[in-house]
Amino acid sequence: MPTHRKIRVDLKERGYDIAIGSGTLEECPQFLAERSSTTHVVLITDTNVDGLYADAVGDRFTDEGLEVEVLVIEPGEESKNADVMIDLWETMLAEGADRGSVVAAVGGGVVGDVAGFVAATFARGVPFLQIPTTLLAQVDSSVGGKVGINLPEAKNIVGAFWQPIGVLIDVDVLKTLPDNEFAAGMAEVVKYGVIMDEPFFEYLEQNVAAINARDPQVLEYVVERCCRLKADVVEADEREESGRRAILNYGHTFGHAFEAATEYGKLLHGEAVAMGMVCASRLAERAGMIDAAATERQIQLLQALSLPTEPLEFDSEEIYRLMWHDKKVAEGKLRFVLPTRIGDVTLTSAVKSADVIAVLGAQS
């Protein structure tokens, strides 16, 4: 049996375990059986992951006597829309899914968001198992229970908080991840260092070569540390009521607008977040909250991890307009997560529109 690290997300009756290791996909039937007595699994994946891992996961469930339906969506943010949801709901109904079924997401962040929203809404909510196969999903989107879909001008604006019954992470699957997808996941990793853990940020700076080589031991530690940091935040503010969980959106106010401007098809989420983090740090500089050296450290690390640090040729006014459709708009004000140093950020609405437009490339 593969060994793994285990993290508990302590949300009382909604609490769950995150198991992290190498070769842990083999444990998926046991992992599910310890958390549910279901006999029916609706496995949702995409065309990229179906042949690589989802078929094998489905076979393991079947070998243990479970009835398994595999539903396959197209990869990418374009699948996070209402039409896809309707197709999934109707297929589940036709296949006999009910409140005793478990929805299992095998794939990246899009699959997790879609499958989670299906689980949160079908039959007013069914149990949900996360088996993330991208780095971004492993370190971020699979943990915390945020699920949802996009509208044309706003990312994740329709959704729910629906905690999984467990998260099973196998870092071995990262070996087959395309280089740009792996790099995109590292953007969220860097984010954790900036917002709440300077020693972890330094660890990343010191281990770039091993990370880029996808060293399994290094990746296990990286994934574990990110999951622990996110679990701490989620435990403190599960439904974004105190404001603490909002720190996880560092770089996302800019990043989501970049994604919307490209119609969710040209930028990977992590690429947009990397650009957004640099913009947010430059905005903090203009507000006198951080020095240029801290921004430069982020740029150097992101570039070493093959991530973009300069926005594409966007219309700055258009990007600013798109920001107002973001979920983080509150009481008629744009809220930004801005760094005060590496390892600490603050949430603020006291930002001048001219400064925002300036860091996007316009003249102040």
C-alpha positions as CSV (number, residue, x, y, z in Angstrom):
1,M,0.0,0.0,0.0
2,P,1.5,3.4,-0.9
3,T,2.5,5.6,1.9
4,H,1.0,9.0,2.1
5,R,0.8,12.2,4.1
6,K,-2.6,13.1,5.5
7,I,-4.1,16.5,6.3
8,R,-7.4,17.0,8.1
9,V,-9.6,19.9,7.1
10,D,-11.5,20.4,10.4
11,L,-14.9,21.7,9.5
12,K,-16.8,19.7,12.2
13,E,-19.4,17.6,10.5
14,R,-18.2,18.8,7.1
15,G,-14.6,17.9,7.8
16,Y,-12.5,15.7,5.6
17,D,-9.1,14.2,4.9
18,I,-6.6,15.0,2.2
19,A,-4.4,12.1,1.4
20,I,-1.2,12.9,-0.5
21,G,1.4,10.5,-1.9
22,S,2.9,8.7,-4.8
23,G,0.8,5.8,-6.3
24,T,-2.2,6.7,-4.2
25,L,-4.6,6.3,-7.1
26,E,-4.5,2.6,-6.3
27,E,-6.2,3.3,-3.0
28,C,-9.3,5.1,-4.5
29,P,-11.8,2.3,-3.7
30,Q,-10.6,1.9,-0.1
31,F,-10.5,5.7,0.3
32,L,-14.1,6.0,-0.8
33,A,-15.3,3.0,1.2
34,E,-13.9,4.6,4.4
35,R,-16.1,7.6,3.7
36,S,-19.2,6.3,2.0
37,S,-21.3,3.1,1.8
38,T,-22.4,4.0,-1.8
39,T,-22.8,1.4,-4.5
40,H,-23.0,4.0,-7.3
41,V,-20.3,6.4,-8.5
42,V,-20.8,9.0,-11.1
43,L,-17.2,9.7,-12.3
44,I,-16.8,13.0,-14.1
45,T,-13.7,13.7,-16.1
46,D,-12.6,15.4,-19.4
47,T,-11.3,14.0,-22.7
48,N,-7.7,14.7,-21.7
49,V,-7.8,12.7,-18.4
50,D,-10.3,10.0,-19.5
51,G,-7.8,7.7,-21.1
52,L,-4.9,8.7,-18.8
53,Y,-6.4,8.1,-15.4
54,A,-10.2,8.2,-15.2
55,D,-10.7,4.8,-17.0
56,A,-8.3,3.1,-14.6
57,V,-10.0,4.8,-11.5
58,G,-13.4,3.7,-12.8
59,D,-12.1,0.1,-13.3
60,R,-10.8,0.0,-9.7
61,F,-14.2,1.1,-8.4
62,T,-15.9,-1.5,-10.7
63,D,-13.5,-4.2,-9.5
64,E,-14.8,-3.6,-5.9
65,G,-18.4,-4.1,-7.0
66,L,-19.5,-0.5,-7.5
67,E,-21.7,0.6,-10.4
68,V,-19.8,3.3,-12.2
69,E,-21.0,5.9,-14.8
70,V,-18.2,7.8,-16.5
71,L,-19.3,11.2,-17.9
72,V,-16.8,13.0,-20.0
73,I,-16.7,16.8,-20.7
74,E,-14.5,18.8,-23.0
75,P,-11.4,20.3,-21.3
76,G,-11.0,24.0,-20.5
77,E,-12.9,26.8,-19.0
78,E,-15.4,26.7,-21.9
79,S,-17.0,23.7,-20.2
80,K,-17.9,25.7,-17.1
81,N,-21.3,26.8,-18.4
82,A,-25.0,26.1,-17.9
83,D,-25.5,24.0,-21.0
84,V,-22.8,21.5,-19.8
85,M,-24.5,21.4,-16.4
86,I,-27.9,20.6,-17.9
87,D,-26.4,17.8,-20.0
88,L,-24.8,16.3,-16.9
89,W,-27.9,16.6,-14.7
90,E,-30.0,14.9,-17.4
91,T,-27.5,12.1,-18.0
92,M,-27.3,11.4,-14.3
93,L,-31.1,11.3,-14.0
94,A,-31.3,8.9,-17.0
95,E,-28.6,6.7,-15.5
96,G,-30.4,6.3,-12.2
97,A,-28.3,8.6,-10.0
98,D,-30.0,9.5,-6.7
99,R,-29.1,10.8,-3.2
100,G,-27.2,7.6,-2.5
101,S,-24.8,8.2,-5.4
102,V,-21.3,9.8,-5.1
103,V,-19.9,12.2,-7.7
104,A,-16.2,11.7,-8.2
105,A,-14.1,14.3,-10.0
106,V,-11.1,13.0,-11.7
107,G,-9.2,15.8,-13.5
108,G,-8.1,19.4,-13.0
109,G,-9.7,22.5,-11.6
110,V,-12.4,22.7,-14.3
111,V,-13.5,19.2,-13.8
112,G,-13.6,19.7,-10.0
113,D,-15.6,22.9,-10.3
114,V,-18.1,21.4,-12.7
115,A,-18.4,18.0,-10.9
116,G,-18.7,19.8,-7.5
117,F,-21.4,22.0,-8.7
118,V,-23.2,19.0,-10.2
119,A,-22.9,17.3,-6.8
120,A,-24.1,20.4,-4.9
121,T,-27.2,20.8,-7.0
122,F,-28.3,17.3,-8.2
123,A,-31.1,16.0,-5.9
124,R,-30.3,19.0,-3.7
125,G,-26.9,17.7,-2.9
126,V,-25.0,14.4,-3.1
127,P,-21.6,13.4,-1.7
128,F,-18.5,14.5,-3.7
129,L,-15.0,13.0,-3.9
130,Q,-12.1,14.9,-5.3
131,I,-9.3,13.1,-7.2
132,P,-7.3,16.0,-8.7
133,T,-4.9,15.3,-11.5
134,T,-3.3,18.7,-12.1
135,L,-0.9,20.6,-9.9
136,L,-3.3,23.6,-9.7
137,A,-6.2,21.4,-8.6
138,Q,-4.0,19.5,-6.1
139,V,-2.7,22.6,-4.3
140,D,-5.7,24.8,-4.5
141,S,-9.1,24.2,-6.2
142,S,-9.7,20.7,-4.8
143,V,-9.6,21.9,-1.2
144,G,-12.1,24.2,0.4
145,G,-15.4,23.4,-1.3
146,K,-15.8,26.2,-3.8
147,V,-17.6,24.9,-6.8
148,G,-19.2,26.7,-9.7
149,I,-19.4,27.8,-13.3
150,N,-18.8,31.0,-15.3
151,L,-21.0,33.5,-17.0
152,P,-19.6,35.2,-20.1
153,E,-18.3,38.2,-18.2
154,A,-17.7,36.8,-14.8
155,K,-15.7,33.7,-13.6
156,N,-17.2,31.4,-11.0
157,I,-20.1,33.8,-10.4
158,V,-22.6,31.0,-10.2
159,G,-21.8,28.4,-7.7
160,A,-21.9,27.0,-4.1
161,F,-19.8,26.0,-1.1
162,W,-19.9,22.2,-1.2
163,Q,-17.2,20.4,0.7
164,P,-15.9,17.1,-0.6
165,I,-16.0,13.9,1.6
166,G,-12.3,13.5,0.8
167,V,-9.4,14.5,-1.5
168,L,-7.1,11.8,-2.8
169,I,-3.9,13.2,-4.4
170,D,-1.3,11.2,-6.3
171,V,1.7,13.3,-7.3
172,D,2.8,10.6,-9.8
173,V,0.1,11.8,-12.2
174,L,2.0,15.1,-12.5
175,K,4.5,13.3,-14.7
176,T,2.1,13.4,-17.6
177,L,1.1,17.0,-17.1
178,P,2.0,19.3,-20.0
179,D,4.7,21.8,-19.1
180,N,2.4,24.8,-19.3
181,E,-0.2,23.1,-17.1
182,F,2.5,22.3,-14.5
183,A,3.8,25.8,-14.6
184,A,0.3,27.2,-14.2
185,G,-0.1,25.2,-11.0
186,M,3.0,26.6,-9.6
187,A,1.5,30.1,-9.8
188,E,-0.9,29.1,-7.0
189,V,2.0,27.5,-5.1
190,V,3.9,30.8,-5.2
191,K,0.7,32.6,-4.1
192,Y,0.7,30.7,-0.8
193,G,4.2,31.8,0.0
194,V,3.4,35.5,-0.8
195,I,0.2,35.6,1.3
196,M,1.2,33.7,4.4
197,D,4.5,31.8,4.5
198,E,7.8,33.6,3.7
199,P,9.9,30.5,4.7
200,F,7.9,28.5,2.1
201,F,8.5,31.2,-0.5
202,E,12.2,30.9,0.2
203,Y,12.0,27.1,-0.1
204,L,10.5,27.5,-3.5
205,E,13.3,30.0,-4.5
206,Q,15.9,27.4,-3.3
207,N,14.3,24.4,-5.0
208,V,13.4,25.7,-8.5
209,A,15.5,23.1,-10.3
210,A,13.9,20.1,-8.4
211,I,10.4,21.5,-8.8
212,N,10.9,22.0,-12.6
213,A,12.3,18.4,-12.7
214,R,9.1,17.3,-10.9
215,D,11.0,15.5,-8.1
216,P,8.3,13.4,-6.3
217,Q,9.6,14.1,-2.8
218,V,9.8,17.8,-3.4
219,L,6.3,17.8,-5.0
220,E,4.8,15.9,-2.1
221,Y,6.1,18.5,0.3
222,V,5.0,21.4,-1.9
223,V,1.5,19.9,-2.2
224,E,1.2,19.1,1.5
225,R,2.3,22.6,2.5
226,C,-0.1,24.3,0.2
227,C,-3.0,22.1,1.3
228,R,-2.2,22.7,5.0
229,L,-2.1,26.5,4.4
230,K,-5.3,26.4,2.5
231,A,-7.0,24.2,5.1
232,D,-6.0,26.7,7.8
233,V,-7.6,29.5,6.0
234,V,-10.8,27.5,5.1
235,E,-11.1,26.3,8.7
236,A,-11.0,30.0,9.8
237,D,-13.4,31.3,7.2
238,E,-15.2,28.5,5.3
239,R,-17.8,30.7,3.5
240,E,-15.8,34.0,3.2
241,E,-17.7,35.7,6.0
242,S,-14.8,37.1,8.1
243,G,-12.7,38.2,5.1
244,R,-9.8,35.8,6.0
245,R,-10.5,33.5,3.1
246,A,-10.3,36.4,0.7
247,I,-6.5,36.4,1.0
248,L,-6.5,33.3,-1.2
249,N,-7.6,35.6,-4.1
250,Y,-4.2,37.3,-4.3
251,G,-3.6,38.0,-8.0
252,H,-7.2,36.9,-8.9
253,T,-8.9,40.2,-9.3
254,F,-6.6,41.1,-12.1
255,G,-6.3,37.4,-13.2
256,H,-10.0,36.8,-13.6
257,A,-10.4,39.9,-15.7
258,F,-7.5,38.8,-17.9
259,E,-9.3,35.4,-18.4
260,A,-12.6,37.1,-19.1
261,A,-11.0,39.4,-21.6
262,T,-9.7,36.4,-23.5
263,E,-13.0,34.6,-23.2
264,Y,-11.5,31.9,-21.0
265,G,-9.8,30.3,-23.9
266,K,-6.3,31.7,-24.4
267,L,-4.9,31.9,-20.9
268,L,-4.6,29.1,-18.3
269,H,-5.9,30.1,-14.9
270,G,-2.4,30.0,-13.4
271,E,-0.9,32.1,-16.1
272,A,-3.5,34.7,-15.5
273,V,-2.9,34.6,-11.7
274,A,0.9,34.9,-12.2
275,M,0.3,38.1,-14.2
276,G,-2.3,39.2,-11.7
277,M,0.1,38.8,-8.7
278,V,2.7,41.0,-10.3
279,C,0.0,43.6,-11.1
280,A,-1.2,43.4,-7.5
281,S,2.3,43.8,-6.1
282,R,2.9,46.8,-8.4
283,L,-0.4,48.3,-7.2
284,A,0.8,47.8,-3.6
285,E,4.0,49.6,-4.5
286,R,2.1,52.6,-5.8
287,A,0.1,52.7,-2.6
288,G,3.3,52.7,-0.6
289,M,2.6,49.3,1.0
290,I,5.6,47.3,-0.3
291,D,9.0,48.0,-1.9
292,A,10.0,47.2,-5.4
293,A,12.4,44.5,-4.2
294,A,9.5,42.3,-3.0
295,T,7.8,42.6,-6.4
296,E,11.1,41.7,-8.1
297,R,11.4,38.6,-6.0
298,Q,8.0,37.4,-7.1
299,I,8.9,38.2,-10.8
300,Q,12.2,36.3,-10.6
301,L,10.6,33.2,-9.0
302,L,7.6,33.2,-11.4
303,Q,9.9,33.5,-14.4
304,A,12.2,30.8,-13.1
305,L,9.1,28.6,-13.0
306,S,8.3,29.5,-16.7
307,L,5.3,31.7,-15.9
308,P,4.4,35.0,-17.6
309,T,4.8,38.1,-15.5
310,E,3.6,40.8,-17.9
311,P,-0.1,41.1,-19.1
312,L,-0.9,40.6,-22.7
313,E,-1.8,43.6,-24.9
314,F,-5.1,44.4,-23.2
315,D,-7.2,47.5,-23.2
316,S,-6.6,48.7,-19.7
317,E,-10.0,50.4,-19.4
318,E,-11.7,47.2,-20.5
319,I,-9.8,45.1,-18.0
320,Y,-10.8,47.6,-15.3
321,R,-14.5,47.4,-16.4
322,L,-14.4,43.6,-16.2
323,M,-13.1,43.7,-12.7
324,W,-16.4,45.1,-11.6
325,H,-18.1,41.8,-12.5
326,D,-15.9,39.9,-10.1
327,K,-17.3,38.2,-7.0
328,K,-14.9,40.2,-4.9
329,V,-16.8,43.5,-5.5
330,A,-18.5,44.3,-2.2
331,E,-20.7,47.2,-1.3
332,G,-20.0,49.0,-4.6
333,K,-16.2,48.8,-4.1
334,L,-13.5,46.8,-5.7
335,R,-11.5,44.8,-3.2
336,F,-7.9,43.9,-3.7
337,V,-5.6,41.6,-1.9
338,L,-2.3,43.5,-1.7
339,P,1.1,42.4,-0.2
340,T,2.7,44.3,2.7
341,R,5.7,42.0,2.6
342,I,6.5,38.5,1.4
343,G,4.4,36.3,3.7
344,D,1.7,38.8,4.5
345,V,-1.2,40.5,2.6
346,T,-4.0,42.8,3.4
347,L,-7.5,43.2,2.0
348,T,-8.4,46.8,0.9
349,S,-10.9,48.8,-1.1
350,A,-8.9,52.0,-0.7
351,V,-7.4,51.9,-4.2
352,K,-7.5,54.6,-6.8
353,S,-8.8,53.7,-10.2
354,A,-6.0,55.6,-11.8
355,D,-3.5,53.4,-10.0
356,V,-5.2,50.2,-11.1
357,I,-5.3,51.4,-14.7
358,A,-1.6,52.6,-14.4
359,V,-0.3,49.1,-13.5
360,L,-2.3,47.7,-16.4
361,G,-0.1,49.7,-18.7
362,A,-2.0,53.0,-19.0
363,Q,-0.6,56.4,-18.0
364,S,-1.7,57.6,-14.6
